[in-house]
């Protein structure tokens, strides 16, 4: 059970991070004409690695087992990271650091990766369901 739970937890974290990055990139795009707006982003790879290597549960939130048949559980702490400001390749006169070409490419790439992660998650669920079906 733990192996299945860990696999789904990893995919859930990946989907959540992709969604957060999509929101951040869309905020950058929406503020492309706002004077002095600073574009922000984060490295998906680094944050996912941080989440994967993070402590699996908080010691003070583990459940007490009253039966040997109970499944052990522990609460997950929230993932802490802060987006970084993006350095522009070309400065603008109004102080805005949003570069639409960079934002569009990052948004399209993130959207494609988000879809791929959802497809992978869907495939895992379907394979589990087919394994549970009686012949």
N, C-alpha and C positions, 0 to 999 in steps of 0.2 A: 504494500500500500504506500509506503514512504517513497518508493521509486516513482510510482505514478504521480503522487502528490508533488514531488520535487520537479518532475518534468512539466507538469501543468503550472506550477508556481513560477518556473523560469519563463515559460511562454506568456503567462499573465503579466509578469514584470516587463517583458519585452514589448508587449502590446501597450501597456500603460505608459512606458517611456516614449514609444513612437507617438502616441496620442498627445502627450505633453509637448513633445518637440513640434508636432504639427500645429498646436495652438500657439506656440512661441513664434514659429515661422509666419503663421498667418497674421499675428500681431505686428510683426515687422513689416509685412506687405501692406497691411492696413495703414501703417504710419509712415509710408514712403514719402509723403509730402508734408509731414509734420516737422517744423523747424526744430533743430537740436535734439531730435529723437535719435537714440543710440540703439542700433540693432544688436540683438542678443541671440545666442545659440549655445548649445552644449554638445559635447562629443558623446554620441550615443554609445559608442564602444566603451569609453572610459566609465560612464555612469552604469552601464550594464555589468561591466566587470566589477565595479564597486558593489553593486547589488548582489552579484553572484557570490562574492567573497565575504559579504556581510554576515554578521552573526545571525544564525538561523532562528533564534527566538530569544525573547527577553526572559531572564531568569525569574523575575518577579511576576510573570504572567502565565507560568505553566500551571496546568490543571492538576489537581490531586486525583489520583486514580483510586477508586474505591472497590474496583473489581479487576481481576487479572484479564478479563475480557474487554476492558475499556481500551480505546485507542488513545495513546498519549498525544497531547496537543500543547502548543505554545503559540503565543501571539507574536506576530512579526512587528518589529519597529518600523516606523516610516523611513523611507529612503530620503536622505538629506543630501541635496546638491543644489548648487546655485548656477544659473546660466552665466556665461561670460559675455562681455561686450565684444563684438566683432570689430576687428580693425579693418577699415575700408582700404581698398587699393587706390581709390581716387577720392580726395576730399571734396565735399560740396561746400558751396558758399554759405548755406544756411545752417551748417553744422550737423545735418542729418547724415547718418552713416549707413542707411539702407541702400543696398545696391540691388536693384530689381532682378537683374540677371542671376546673381548669386542666390538670391532668395527663391526665385522660381525653380532653379535647378535643385536646390536643397529641398524644397517643398515636394517637387515631383519625385525625387529619390526617396524621401521619407515616406511618401504615400505608397510607392511601389513596395518598399520594404514592409510597411504596415500590412498591405494586402497579402504579401507572401507569408508573413507571420500568422495572419488569420487563416490562410489556406492550410498551413502546416498544423495549426491547432485543430481545425475542422477535420483534417485527415486523421489525426490521432484519436479524436472522439469517435469518428466513424469506424476506425479499426477496433477500438474498444467495444463499441456496440455490436459489431459483427462477431467478435470473439464471445460475447455474452449470449448471442442468439442460439437457441437450441437447433440442432440439425434436423 
